[in-house]
């Protein structure tokens, strides 16, 4: 999301790169924002959450997602 968009840039918790932000239908006629980091060098890559839940994660939550990506990287 660049400066010409109406939504601000959301930054990755770990790498600080802009997150990919998209609208997701909520099934009730509305929408919410989901965000994903696509930086291949970030341990939070491919991690997608709603923006509201992304903002409330604890250090333990963040480390659990990093650990999943570490395991996936070792399997490749």
Secondary structure as the mmCIF struct_conf table of DSSP 4:
data_model
#
loop_
_struct_conf.conf_type_id
_struct_conf.id
_struct_conf.beg_label_comp_id
_struct_conf.beg_label_asym_id
_struct_conf.beg_label_seq_id
_struct_conf.end_label_comp_id
_struct_conf.end_label_asym_id
_struct_conf.end_label_seq_id
TURN_TY1_P TURN_TY1_P1 UNK A 3 UNK A 4
BEND BEND1 UNK A 5 UNK A 7
HELX_LH_PP_P HELX_LH_PP_P1 UNK A 8 UNK A 9
STRN STRN1 UNK A 11 UNK A 11
TURN_TY1_P TURN_TY1_P2 UNK A 13 UNK A 15
HELX_LH_PP_P HELX_LH_PP_P2 UNK A 17 UNK A 17
STRN STRN2 UNK A 18 UNK A 18
HELX_LH_PP_P HELX_LH_PP_P3 UNK A 19 UNK A 19
STRN STRN3 UNK A 20 UNK A 25
BEND BEND2 UNK A 27 UNK A 29
STRN STRN4 UNK A 31 UNK A 36
STRN STRN5 UNK A 37 UNK A 37
TURN_TY1_P TURN_TY1_P3 UNK A 40 UNK A 41
BEND BEND3 UNK A 42 UNK A 42
TURN_TY1_P TURN_TY1_P4 UNK A 43 UNK A 44
STRN STRN6 UNK A 45 UNK A 45
TURN_TY1_P TURN_TY1_P5 UNK A 46 UNK A 46
STRN STRN7 UNK A 48 UNK A 50
HELX_RH_AL_P HELX_RH_AL_P1 UNK A 51 UNK A 54
TURN_TY1_P TURN_TY1_P6 UNK A 55 UNK A 56
HELX_RH_AL_P HELX_RH_AL_P2 UNK A 59 UNK A 75
#
